[in-house]
Amino acid sequence: MNEQKTMNKANEWPARRRLLFPYLIFAILAAVSLFGALRIDGRLFFGDDLNFHLGRIEGLAQSLGQGDWLPKINYFITGGMGYATGIFYPDFFLYPAALLRIGGLSLVQSYSLYLYLVSLATFVIAYQSFLQLRPTQRTGACLFAVVYGLSTYRLTDVLYRAALGEVLAFMVFPLILVGGYQVVCGDQNRWFWLTAGMTGLFYGHLLSTLIACLFLALFCLRNVGNLIRAPRRLWSLAKAAGCTLLLTMAGWAPMVEQLVYQKLRVAEEPIFYLSHTAESLEEYWAGAVSNLRYNNLGIWVFVVLVVSLMLYWRLDTFNRQLAELGTVFLFLATNLFPHHLFDGTFFNVLQFPWRYFLLVSLCFSWVVADGLLKLFSKPMYRRSFFLVLSLWLLGSSLQMQLQMRASDTRLVPYESFEQMSGEYETGSGREFLPAGMESWMTPTTLISEPEGAAAVSQMSRENNIFSLSYETSEPVRLIFPVLLYKGYTVSGTGMYSKVRNAGTYKGTSMHGFAEVEVNGRGELTLWYQGTWIQKISLGISLLTGIGLLVWWRKADFEERLQ
């Protein structure tokens, strides 16, 4: 009996090694594709959005260290005045980086290791997503993970732009592709994959959620016959959408609340117009050839696009549709599309039409692994195709990193990031500052009007809590050095008003700062307490998540029994 068990274990080991081998390859590729650029002689390539996202991580780490586990206001960004990144840029996926920072790593080390973990997760999620639709095609799953994980635009987001939101969007988009296919064309009972993908996308990068909705709308339109013939698919789509809304309520409800409470810069004139930022197909091709540009799609995409169209009728229906959608979104990214017709619409929140390159990369990565790979009749040809394409993309990644190492003007010593003050790290557009805000206070300043009319003493600040004593013979406005968002509250003794917008000071605009009017003698404490909508929406999202998890485990158990 013992000999039989020993033989079974011996036979199982080779099979387990084959199953684990792809993950080992993913771990190596994730490292090779990143660390040549992240570790350059003690210097880091200064990506376009790098400072902003480092500020988000540092602010979250500081809040966690102070016991605030769900911070809505980031007091590192703006140098202490508080920017509502926790509301408008969900921090859900940033917790691993913040915990690494708390654990003793430097800010750059935390960021670098975090990027590696996200990249590794991207490979793994792509691999497992492919197997959800093609469970017997492990070679195709490996190829999809490698091509998608090493796709040029994804690495441009990671290394050149430091566009962390889009990097996270890349991580979860395969779930949306698989979930959308299951609902519209496959097993509609697996709609929860679409919910998982859309929820993860919302908490990773809000702008990409709009892109995903556009993708799903076009995919449903392309397969409208399936939806008409099987109305149950529409019900599955509705369930996926409803559960996604409930799971993301903790994010979108506080956003809506703040936008209703006061006008923010994002509600003013658009900062970018798609009609202005769109470029020609020739410019995108030139960027791909140079292999070092903020919107570098990669030569491989253009090659695969041409090959896919040439072999269009040899592809199956799903891959033909993805080739079509990839081509459509590449067209939408160019100035051939009349973007000026949409200048007055909400589409301008996307800022740059080449954000569609995320979908272009996704579609053609799948076509390569599921469509073109199957056209090779012999396993030897498939392996050769796999190897050549993988080496091409890996070589492209290494070339990109070598060019970045030569960009001396954008290489910044690690020590510079450790000395960040965060005062101006609000992102390029400062979209979520109060609209019309012109002044910029020193984060330690308290000003009063009339000036000198109030005797303020024992003023202190601990984290986000301001405390002081006051004495005045007339009403006096105290303007605190914090940006005003709904959720600030005040308590104390004496006569004092609620927290409100400062408006003006000595005839100049102080619009956007928190103000409290006091009279007489007393003590005052001001802090960010949050709102009931924030608390209720969080509770609804948590209960929905727990309920879905229990339902999914129960359904999975019953399926295994059957």
C-alpha positions as CSV (number, residue, x, y, z in Angstrom):
1,M,0.0,0.0,0.0
2,N,2.8,2.4,1.0
3,E,4.6,1.5,-2.2
4,Q,1.5,2.4,-4.3
5,K,1.2,5.8,-2.6
6,T,4.9,6.4,-3.3
7,M,4.5,5.6,-6.9
8,N,1.4,7.8,-7.2
9,K,3.3,10.7,-5.7
10,A,6.2,10.1,-8.1
11,N,3.9,10.2,-11.0
12,E,2.2,13.3,-9.8
13,W,5.4,15.4,-9.5
14,P,6.1,15.8,-13.3
15,A,2.5,16.9,-13.8
16,R,2.8,19.4,-11.0
17,R,6.0,20.7,-12.5
18,R,4.4,21.2,-15.8
19,L,1.6,23.2,-14.1
20,L,4.0,25.3,-12.1
21,F,6.4,26.0,-15.0
22,P,4.4,28.8,-16.6
23,Y,4.3,30.7,-13.3
24,L,8.1,30.5,-13.0
25,I,8.4,31.9,-16.5
26,F,6.0,34.7,-15.6
27,A,8.0,35.6,-12.5
28,I,11.2,35.8,-14.6
29,L,9.6,37.8,-17.4
30,A,8.0,40.3,-15.0
31,A,11.4,41.0,-13.4
32,V,13.4,41.2,-16.7
33,S,10.8,43.5,-18.3
34,L,11.0,46.0,-15.4
35,F,14.2,46.2,-13.4
36,G,16.5,47.3,-16.1
37,A,14.7,50.6,-16.0
38,L,13.7,50.7,-12.3
39,R,17.2,50.2,-11.0
40,I,19.6,52.5,-13.0
41,D,22.7,53.1,-10.9
42,G,20.7,54.4,-8.0
43,R,18.4,56.5,-10.2
44,L,14.8,56.2,-11.4
45,F,13.4,57.2,-14.7
46,F,11.1,60.2,-14.0
47,G,7.8,59.0,-15.5
48,D,5.1,61.5,-16.4
49,D,2.8,60.6,-13.4
50,L,5.5,59.3,-11.1
51,N,5.5,62.0,-8.4
52,F,1.7,62.0,-8.2
53,H,1.4,58.2,-7.6
54,L,4.4,58.2,-5.2
55,G,2.6,60.9,-3.3
56,R,-0.6,58.8,-3.2
57,I,1.4,55.8,-1.8
58,E,3.3,58.0,0.8
59,G,0.1,59.7,1.9
60,L,-1.7,56.4,2.3
61,A,1.2,54.9,4.3
62,Q,1.2,57.9,6.6
63,S,-2.6,57.5,7.2
64,L,-2.2,53.8,7.9
65,G,0.6,54.5,10.3
66,Q,-1.6,56.9,12.2
67,G,-4.4,54.3,12.4
68,D,-6.7,55.7,9.7
69,W,-7.3,52.6,7.6
70,L,-9.8,54.1,5.1
71,P,-8.5,57.6,4.5
72,K,-10.4,59.9,2.2
73,I,-8.0,62.8,2.3
74,N,-4.3,62.6,1.5
75,Y,-2.4,65.0,3.6
76,F,1.0,64.3,2.0
77,I,-0.2,65.6,-1.3
78,T,-0.5,69.4,-1.2
79,G,2.0,69.5,1.6
80,G,-0.6,69.0,4.4
81,M,-3.6,70.9,3.0
82,G,-5.3,67.6,2.1
83,Y,-6.3,66.4,-1.4
84,A,-9.3,64.0,-1.8
85,T,-7.4,61.2,-3.6
86,G,-9.1,58.7,-1.4
87,I,-12.4,59.8,-2.9
88,F,-11.6,60.5,-6.6
89,Y,-8.7,58.1,-7.0
90,P,-9.6,54.9,-5.1
91,D,-6.8,53.5,-3.0
92,F,-7.9,49.9,-3.0
93,F,-5.0,48.5,-5.0
94,L,-2.4,50.8,-3.3
95,Y,-2.5,49.1,0.1
96,P,0.2,46.6,-0.8
97,A,2.6,49.4,-1.7
98,A,1.7,51.4,1.4
99,L,2.2,48.3,3.7
100,L,5.6,47.7,2.1
101,R,6.4,51.4,2.9
102,I,5.3,50.9,6.5
103,G,7.3,47.7,6.7
104,G,10.5,49.7,6.4
105,L,11.2,49.9,2.6
106,S,12.0,53.2,1.0
107,L,9.4,54.9,-1.1
108,V,11.2,53.9,-4.4
109,Q,11.8,50.3,-3.1
110,S,8.1,50.0,-2.2
111,Y,7.0,51.4,-5.6
112,S,9.4,49.1,-7.5
113,L,8.5,45.9,-5.7
114,Y,4.8,46.9,-6.0
115,L,5.1,47.3,-9.8
116,Y,6.7,43.9,-10.0
117,L,3.8,42.3,-8.1
118,V,1.3,44.0,-10.3
119,S,3.1,42.9,-13.4
120,L,3.3,39.3,-12.1
121,A,-0.4,39.4,-11.3
122,T,-1.1,40.7,-14.9
123,F,0.7,37.6,-16.4
124,V,-1.2,35.2,-14.0
125,I,-4.6,36.8,-14.5
126,A,-4.2,36.8,-18.3
127,Y,-3.1,33.1,-18.2
128,Q,-6.0,32.0,-16.0
129,S,-8.6,34.1,-17.9
130,F,-7.6,32.5,-21.2
131,L,-8.0,29.0,-19.6
132,Q,-11.6,30.0,-18.5
133,L,-12.6,30.0,-22.2
134,R,-10.0,27.5,-23.6
135,P,-9.3,25.1,-20.7
136,T,-7.3,22.6,-22.8
137,Q,-5.1,25.1,-24.6
138,R,-2.3,25.8,-22.1
139,T,0.2,26.8,-24.8
140,G,-2.3,29.4,-26.1
141,A,-2.8,30.6,-22.5
142,C,0.9,31.0,-22.0
143,L,1.3,32.8,-25.3
144,F,-1.6,35.2,-24.4
145,A,-0.1,35.9,-21.0
146,V,3.4,36.6,-22.4
147,V,2.2,38.7,-25.4
148,Y,-0.2,40.7,-23.2
149,G,2.2,41.1,-20.2
150,L,5.1,42.2,-22.5
151,S,2.9,44.3,-24.8
152,T,4.6,47.5,-25.7
153,Y,2.0,50.0,-24.6
154,R,1.6,48.3,-21.2
155,L,5.4,48.6,-20.6
156,T,5.2,52.2,-21.8
157,D,2.6,52.8,-19.1
158,V,4.7,51.1,-16.5
159,L,8.1,52.5,-17.3
160,Y,7.8,55.6,-19.4
161,R,4.6,57.2,-18.2
162,A,4.4,55.8,-14.7
163,A,0.6,55.7,-15.4
164,L,-0.2,53.5,-12.5
165,G,-4.0,53.6,-13.0
166,E,-3.7,52.2,-16.6
167,V,-1.2,49.6,-15.3
168,L,-3.8,48.4,-12.9
169,A,-6.4,48.5,-15.7
170,F,-4.2,46.2,-17.8
171,M,-4.2,43.8,-14.9
172,V,-7.9,43.2,-14.7
173,F,-9.1,43.8,-18.4
174,P,-8.7,40.0,-19.3
175,L,-11.4,39.3,-16.7
176,I,-13.7,41.8,-18.5
177,L,-13.0,40.2,-21.9
178,V,-13.8,36.7,-20.6
179,G,-16.8,37.8,-18.5
180,G,-18.2,39.7,-21.5
181,Y,-17.8,36.7,-23.8
182,Q,-19.4,34.4,-21.2
183,V,-22.5,36.6,-20.9
184,V,-23.0,37.3,-24.6
185,C,-21.7,34.2,-26.3
186,G,-20.8,31.5,-23.7
187,D,-22.1,30.3,-20.4
188,Q,-24.2,33.3,-19.2
189,N,-24.3,31.8,-15.7
190,R,-20.6,32.8,-15.3
191,W,-21.6,36.5,-15.4
192,F,-19.7,37.1,-12.1
193,W,-16.4,37.2,-14.0
194,L,-17.6,40.4,-15.7
195,T,-18.6,41.8,-12.3
196,A,-15.2,41.0,-10.8
197,G,-13.4,42.6,-13.8
198,M,-15.5,45.7,-13.8
199,T,-15.3,46.2,-10.1
200,G,-11.5,45.7,-10.1
201,L,-11.3,48.2,-13.0
202,F,-13.3,50.8,-11.2
203,Y,-11.2,50.6,-8.1
204,G,-8.0,50.6,-10.2
205,H,-8.6,53.3,-12.8
206,L,-11.9,55.1,-13.1
207,L,-11.2,56.5,-16.6
208,S,-10.7,53.0,-18.0
209,T,-14.1,52.0,-16.8
210,L,-15.6,54.3,-19.4
211,I,-13.4,52.6,-22.0
212,A,-14.6,49.2,-20.9
213,C,-18.2,50.2,-21.1
214,L,-17.7,51.4,-24.7
215,F,-15.9,48.1,-25.5
216,L,-18.8,46.0,-24.0
217,A,-21.4,48.1,-25.8
218,L,-19.7,47.5,-29.2
219,F,-19.2,43.8,-28.4
220,C,-22.9,43.5,-27.5
221,L,-23.9,45.4,-30.6
222,R,-21.8,43.0,-32.7
223,N,-23.5,40.0,-31.1
224,V,-27.0,41.5,-30.7
225,G,-28.5,38.4,-32.4
226,N,-27.3,36.2,-29.5
227,L,-29.0,38.6,-27.0
228,I,-32.3,38.6,-29.0
229,R,-32.3,34.8,-29.3
230,A,-31.5,34.2,-25.6
231,P,-33.1,36.9,-23.4
232,R,-31.6,35.2,-20.4
233,R,-28.3,36.7,-21.5
234,L,-29.8,40.1,-21.0
235,W,-30.8,39.1,-17.5
236,S,-27.2,37.9,-16.8
237,L,-25.9,41.2,-18.2
238,A,-28.3,43.1,-15.9
239,K,-27.2,41.0,-12.9
240,A,-23.5,41.7,-13.7
241,A,-24.2,45.5,-14.0
242,G,-26.4,45.6,-10.9
243,C,-23.8,43.8,-8.7
244,T,-21.0,45.9,-10.1
245,L,-22.9,49.1,-9.1
246,L,-23.4,47.8,-5.6
247,L,-19.8,46.6,-5.2
248,T,-18.5,50.0,-6.4
249,M,-21.0,52.1,-4.5
250,A,-18.3,52.8,-1.9
251,G,-16.4,54.6,-4.6
252,W,-18.9,56.3,-6.8
253,A,-21.4,57.5,-4.2
254,P,-18.8,59.6,-2.3
255,M,-17.6,61.1,-5.6
256,V,-21.1,62.1,-6.6
257,E,-21.7,63.6,-3.1
258,Q,-18.6,65.8,-3.4
259,L,-19.5,66.9,-6.9
260,V,-23.0,67.9,-5.8
261,Y,-21.6,69.6,-2.6
262,Q,-19.4,72.1,-4.5
263,K,-18.1,72.8,-8.0
264,L,-14.7,71.3,-8.7
265,R,-12.2,72.0,-11.5
266,V,-13.2,68.8,-13.2
267,A,-16.6,70.3,-13.8
268,E,-15.2,73.4,-15.5
269,E,-13.8,73.7,-19.0
270,P,-12.1,70.4,-20.0
271,I,-8.3,70.3,-19.4
272,F,-7.7,68.3,-22.5
273,Y,-9.8,67.8,-25.7
274,L,-9.6,64.6,-27.6
275,S,-9.6,66.6,-30.8
276,H,-6.4,68.3,-29.7
277,T,-4.5,65.3,-28.3
278,A,-5.4,62.8,-31.1
279,E,-2.5,62.1,-33.5
280,S,-2.2,60.6,-36.9
281,L,-1.6,56.9,-37.7
282,E,1.9,57.9,-39.1
283,E,2.8,59.5,-35.8
284,Y,1.8,56.4,-33.9
285,W,3.8,54.3,-36.3
286,A,6.8,56.5,-35.8
287,G,6.5,56.2,-32.1
288,A,6.4,52.4,-32.4
289,V,9.5,52.4,-34.5
290,S,11.4,54.6,-32.1
291,N,10.2,52.4,-29.2
292,L,10.4,55.2,-26.7
293,R,7.4,57.5,-26.6
294,Y,4.4,58.1,-24.3
295,N,2.0,56.5,-26.7
296,N,4.2,53.7,-28.0
297,L,1.8,51.0,-29.3
298,G,4.6,48.7,-30.6
299,I,5.4,47.5,-34.1
300,W,4.0,44.0,-33.3
301,V,0.5,45.4,-33.1
302,F,0.6,46.8,-36.6
303,V,2.1,43.5,-37.9
304,V,-0.6,41.4,-36.2
305,L,-3.3,43.8,-37.4
306,V,-2.3,43.4,-41.0
307,V,-1.9,39.6,-40.7
308,S,-5.2,39.2,-39.0
309,L,-7.0,41.2,-41.7
310,M,-5.2,39.1,-44.4
311,L,-6.3,35.9,-42.7
312,Y,-9.6,37.2,-41.5
313,W,-11.8,34.4,-42.9
314,R,-9.5,31.7,-41.5
315,L,-10.2,33.0,-37.9
316,D,-13.2,31.8,-35.9
317,T,-16.0,34.2,-35.1
318,F,-14.7,35.4,-31.7
319,N,-11.2,36.2,-33.1
320,R,-12.7,38.0,-36.1
321,Q,-14.7,40.2,-33.8
322,L,-11.7,41.0,-31.7
323,A,-9.7,41.8,-34.8
324,E,-12.5,44.1,-35.8
325,L,-12.8,45.8,-32.4
326,G,-9.0,46.2,-32.2
327,T,-9.0,47.9,-35.5
328,V,-12.0,50.1,-34.6
329,F,-10.3,51.3,-31.4
330,L,-7.1,52.0,-33.2
331,F,-9.1,54.2,-35.6
332,L,-10.8,55.9,-32.7
333,A,-7.3,56.8,-31.3
334,T,-6.3,58.7,-34.5
335,N,-7.2,62.1,-35.8
336,L,-9.0,60.4,-38.7
337,F,-12.0,60.1,-36.3
338,P,-13.9,63.4,-36.0
339,H,-13.3,64.0,-32.3
340,H,-14.2,67.7,-32.6
341,L,-17.9,66.6,-32.9
342,F,-17.6,65.5,-29.2
343,D,-15.8,68.5,-27.8
344,G,-18.8,69.4,-25.7
345,T,-19.4,65.9,-24.3
346,F,-18.2,63.9,-21.3
347,F,-15.9,61.8,-23.6
348,N,-13.2,64.5,-23.0
349,V,-12.6,63.2,-19.5
350,L,-10.6,60.4,-21.3
351,Q,-8.1,63.3,-22.1
352,F,-6.1,61.2,-24.6
353,P,-7.6,59.0,-27.3
354,W,-4.5,56.8,-27.4
355,R,-5.8,55.4,-24.0
356,Y,-7.7,53.1,-26.4
357,F,-4.3,51.4,-27.0
358,L,-5.1,49.3,-23.9
359,L,-8.0,47.7,-25.8
360,V,-6.0,47.4,-29.0
361,S,-3.3,45.5,-27.1
362,L,-5.8,43.3,-25.4
363,C,-7.7,42.4,-28.6
364,F,-4.6,41.6,-30.7
365,S,-2.9,39.7,-27.9
366,W,-5.9,37.4,-27.8
367,V,-6.0,37.1,-31.6
368,V,-2.4,36.0,-31.6
369,A,-2.8,33.3,-28.9
370,D,-6.2,32.0,-29.9
371,G,-6.5,32.7,-33.5
372,L,-3.2,32.8,-35.3
373,L,-1.5,30.2,-33.2
374,K,-4.2,27.6,-34.2
375,L,-3.5,28.2,-37.9
376,F,-0.2,26.3,-37.5
377,S,-0.9,22.6,-38.1
378,K,2.2,21.1,-36.5
379,P,3.2,21.5,-32.8
380,M,6.8,22.3,-33.9
381,Y,5.5,25.3,-35.9
382,R,3.4,26.5,-33.0
383,R,6.4,26.3,-30.6
384,S,8.5,28.2,-33.0
385,F,5.9,30.9,-33.4
386,F,5.6,31.1,-29.6
387,L,9.3,31.4,-29.2
388,V,9.9,34.0,-32.0
389,L,7.1,36.3,-30.8
390,S,8.1,36.0,-27.1
391,L,11.8,36.8,-27.9
392,W,10.7,39.7,-30.1
393,L,8.6,41.3,-27.4
394,L,11.2,40.7,-24.7
395,G,13.9,42.2,-27.0
396,S,11.7,45.2,-27.5
397,S,11.3,45.6,-23.8
398,L,15.0,45.4,-23.2
399,Q,15.7,47.9,-26.0
400,M,13.2,50.3,-24.4
401,Q,14.9,50.0,-21.1
402,L,18.3,50.6,-22.6
403,Q,17.1,53.8,-24.2
404,M,15.6,54.9,-20.9
405,R,19.0,54.3,-19.2
406,A,20.5,56.7,-21.8
407,S,18.0,59.5,-21.0
408,D,20.1,61.4,-18.4
409,T,17.8,64.3,-18.2
410,R,15.0,62.1,-16.9
411,L,17.0,60.0,-14.5
412,V,16.5,61.2,-10.9
413,P,18.5,59.9,-7.8
414,Y,16.4,57.8,-5.4
415,E,17.2,60.3,-2.6
416,S,15.3,63.0,-4.4
417,F,12.1,61.0,-4.0
418,E,12.7,60.4,-0.4
419,Q,12.8,64.2,0.1
420,M,9.5,64.9,-1.6
421,S,7.4,67.5,0.2
422,G,4.3,66.6,-1.8
423,E,3.2,70.2,-1.9
424,Y,2.4,70.4,-5.6
425,E,1.9,66.7,-6.4
426,T,-1.8,67.0,-7.3
427,G,-1.6,65.6,-10.8
428,S,-1.1,67.5,-14.1
429,G,-4.7,68.9,-14.2
430,R,-5.4,69.4,-10.5
431,E,-8.9,68.3,-11.5
432,F,-10.3,67.9,-8.0
433,L,-9.3,71.2,-6.4
434,P,-12.3,73.5,-5.8
435,A,-13.3,75.4,-9.0
436,G,-12.1,78.9,-9.2
437,M,-9.4,78.4,-6.6
438,E,-6.6,80.9,-7.0
439,S,-4.7,81.2,-3.7
440,W,-2.4,78.6,-2.3
441,M,-1.8,78.8,1.5
442,T,1.2,77.7,3.5
443,P,0.1,74.4,5.1
444,T,0.9,75.7,8.6
445,T,-0.9,79.0,8.4
446,L,-4.1,80.0,10.1
447,I,-5.4,83.4,9.1
448,S,-8.2,85.5,10.6
449,E,-10.5,88.3,9.4
450,P,-10.6,90.9,10.7
451,E,-6.9,90.4,11.1
452,G,-5.8,90.6,14.8
453,A,-9.3,90.7,16.1
454,A,-9.0,87.3,17.7
455,A,-6.5,86.1,20.2
456,V,-5.6,82.5,19.2
457,S,-3.6,80.4,21.5
458,Q,-2.6,76.7,22.1
459,M,-3.0,76.0,18.4
460,S,-1.8,72.5,17.5
461,R,-2.2,70.0,14.7
462,E,-2.0,66.2,15.1
463,N,-2.4,64.4,11.8
464,N,-5.6,65.9,10.4
465,I,-6.9,67.3,13.7
466,F,-6.6,71.1,14.3
467,S,-7.1,72.3,17.9
468,L,-7.0,75.9,19.3
469,S,-8.3,78.3,21.9
470,Y,-9.8,81.7,20.8
471,E,-11.0,84.9,22.4
472,T,-12.6,87.7,20.5
473,S,-15.1,90.5,21.2
474,E,-16.6,90.4,17.7
475,P,-17.3,87.7,15.0
476,V,-14.1,86.6,13.4
477,R,-13.5,84.3,10.5
478,L,-10.8,81.7,11.0
479,I,-9.5,80.3,7.7
480,F,-7.7,76.9,8.1
481,P,-5.0,75.7,5.8
482,V,-7.0,72.8,4.5
483,L,-8.8,72.3,1.2
484,L,-12.6,72.2,1.7
485,Y,-14.4,68.9,1.0
486,K,-17.6,67.7,2.4
487,G,-16.9,65.8,5.6
488,Y,-15.0,68.3,7.6
489,T,-16.6,69.0,11.0
490,V,-15.9,71.2,14.0
491,S,-16.6,70.9,17.7
492,G,-15.7,72.8,20.8
493,T,-17.0,75.4,23.3
494,G,-18.3,79.0,22.8
495,M,-20.0,80.3,19.7
496,Y,-18.8,78.9,16.4
497,S,-20.3,78.2,12.9
498,K,-20.2,75.1,10.8
499,V,-17.3,74.5,8.5
500,R,-17.9,76.5,5.3
501,N,-16.1,77.9,2.2
502,A,-13.7,80.7,3.1
503,G,-14.6,82.9,0.1
504,T,-12.4,85.9,0.4
505,Y,-9.7,87.4,2.6
506,K,-8.8,91.1,2.4
507,G,-10.6,91.3,-0.9
508,T,-8.6,88.5,-2.4
509,S,-10.0,85.0,-3.2
510,M,-9.5,82.4,-0.6
511,H,-12.1,80.2,-2.3
512,G,-11.7,76.5,-1.6
513,F,-10.4,76.6,2.0
514,A,-12.2,75.6,5.2
515,E,-13.5,78.4,7.4
516,V,-15.2,78.6,10.8
517,E,-16.6,81.8,12.3
518,V,-16.1,82.3,16.0
519,N,-17.3,84.8,18.6
520,G,-16.5,85.2,22.3
521,R,-14.3,82.8,24.1
522,G,-13.8,79.0,23.7
523,E,-12.0,76.1,22.3
524,L,-12.2,74.7,18.8
525,T,-11.3,71.3,17.1
526,L,-11.6,70.8,13.4
527,W,-11.0,67.5,11.6
528,Y,-12.2,65.3,8.7
529,Q,-14.9,63.0,10.0
530,G,-16.3,61.8,6.7
531,T,-20.0,61.6,5.7
532,W,-22.9,59.3,6.2
533,I,-23.0,58.6,2.5
534,Q,-19.4,57.4,2.7
535,K,-20.2,55.1,5.6
536,I,-23.5,53.7,4.2
537,S,-22.1,53.1,0.7
538,L,-19.1,51.3,2.2
539,G,-21.5,49.0,4.2
540,I,-23.6,48.2,1.1
541,S,-20.5,47.4,-0.9
542,L,-19.1,45.1,1.8
543,L,-22.4,43.3,2.4
544,T,-22.7,42.8,-1.4
545,G,-19.2,41.4,-1.6
546,I,-19.7,39.0,1.2
547,G,-23.1,37.9,-0.2
548,L,-21.6,37.3,-3.7
549,L,-18.7,35.4,-2.2
550,V,-21.0,33.1,-0.2
551,W,-23.2,32.6,-3.3
552,W,-20.2,31.8,-5.6
553,R,-18.7,29.3,-3.1
554,K,-22.1,27.6,-2.8
555,A,-22.6,27.5,-6.6
556,D,-19.1,26.2,-7.1
557,F,-19.6,23.4,-4.5
558,E,-22.8,22.3,-6.1
559,E,-21.2,22.3,-9.6
560,R,-18.4,20.1,-8.3
561,L,-20.9,17.7,-6.7
562,Q,-22.7,17.4,-10.1
